[in-house]
């Protein structure tokens, strides 16, 4: 819904995509880090907007939204 899977994208692009859906993106969760305590179990909140990430199918974007 937010960005293309498997291609590098910065978090600013994620924020903009969420905004277009009436949501606020505050972070993401990388499934590949889910079992790693030192990596906060894959949860990244308030990341640098310039940070490049390659999202995979099981990764999640953390958003604030109304139902």
N, C-alpha and C positions, 0 to 999 in steps of 0.2 A: 504493500500500500504506500510506503513512504519513499523507498529508493530501490534501485536495481540490486538484486542479490549478486554477489561474486565480483563486484567492481569497486575499486576504491572510491570512497565518498567522504567529504568532510561533514562534521556535525552541523554546520550552518545549513547545509542542504537538507538534513533531517529536520531541523527546526522549521525551515520554510515549508517543507512538505506537510508537517503536522499543522502548521498555521493555516494552510489552505484547507485543511479538514476541520478547522475550528478547535484545534487542540494545541497544547503546549508540550513540547518535547523537553524532558528534563534529564534524560540519560538513556542508557541501553544496557542490555544484558547479553553477554556472549556465551552461548551454550558450551563452547569449547573450554571455557574457564569455570564452569559450574561446580566442579569438584575441588577447586583450588582456594583454600582459605586465604592464602597470601594475596590472591587476586580478587578478594571480596566476593568470591563465588560468582565472578563474572559480571557483577553489577558495577556500572560506571555512571555516577551521577555528576551533573554539572561539568561535563568534559569540555576541553578546549574546542571551540568551534572550528578551529583550523586543523584539528586532529583528523587524519585520514584513517578510516576503518573499512575493512571488507566484511560486509555482513553475509552470513550464511543462512540457509532456510530455518534453522531452529533458534536463531537469535531474535531478541525482542527489543522493541523501542519502548521506553518508559514515558508515558504521556499523562497529562492531566486533561480530562475531558468530562463533559456533561453527558449523561445518558439520555 
